[in-house]
Amino acid sequence: MMLPPEQIVIRPPVEAYSVLIPITGGCSWNRCRFCGVYKNIQDYKIRKLDDVLRDIKISGQHHLNNPYIFLAGGNAFSVPTDYLLEVLNEVKGNFPFIKRISTYAKVLDINQKSDEELKKLSKAGLTICYIGMESGSDTILKHMKKGQTSKMIIKEIPRLMTAGIHASLYIILGLGGKKWTKIHANETARVLNAVNPTFFRFRTLNIMANAPLKEDIDNNVFEILSPLEVLKEERSIISQLSPSLTSALRNDHVSNYTFVQSNNIGKDRERILEILDDLITDPDVAKLKHKNLKRM
Ligand code: SF4
């Protein structure tokens, strides 16, 4: 049975204590080969604006003091700008102590909004978008049917940030498998250096049973990295980052094999590399097995 659009399937870990307001159900793209979050679980649907506004009013009565709101759905940023502006205004009217309003967005969604629209959204209170960059490699992005190129990432993320909205980019360690681990690291570092996002966050490839990539893994066409190889890949990305990068780094996901973080990767790069080297040379880490999480 497909879940209704008001049911939230996923949210970022950092939004665990936020008020969650469903805006869309499912994902408007839903084609990424590594992702099974919504496939045969929830169709893409924009909720009725009146229903969303009512939910915000009710939530405001119960969680008046909460300063964090997450606009939920696979990519709530895909809804028309006027709709989103009404939602943001309603949030501000009902949550007097608001500090952060956030949402998931695809690079394609940003592409479909003008500079003017992005500025209006920023002014209305949208603080941060969580965006799946996944990799900087065009070979991997194409193979995984991500629907974006490195050129698009380099063009659209700075547009969002120039409008005043923070960008948090997800990178999936291991997304190139054993075959493409080197180009995944090199190209991801290249794009991060070009974009200097507000945040970048590592996740580790974790395949759910309904993800199309599962078949390639079962047939040994795609080889999953070991935890040690994942850490080496992360090290390779970080070692290639420019010291002038000011991005914050987070490893805030249960799928990861390290939780190192930094508020300024350019300044902390050597410290993070030392921590990763300690892990990489630890004999116990070499024995670790891929976590293969059933739930995240
Ligand atoms: S990874 Fe994101 S964009 Fe891709 S199908 Fe999953 S939810 Fe949609």
Boltz pocket constraint, residues with backbone or C-beta under 6 A from the ligand:
constraints:
  - pocket:
      binder: B
      contacts: [[A, 27], [A, 28], [A, 29], [A, 30], [A, 31], [A, 32], [A, 35], [A, 36], [A, 37], [A, 38], [A, 74], [A, 106], [A, 132], [A, 146]]
      max_distance: 6.0
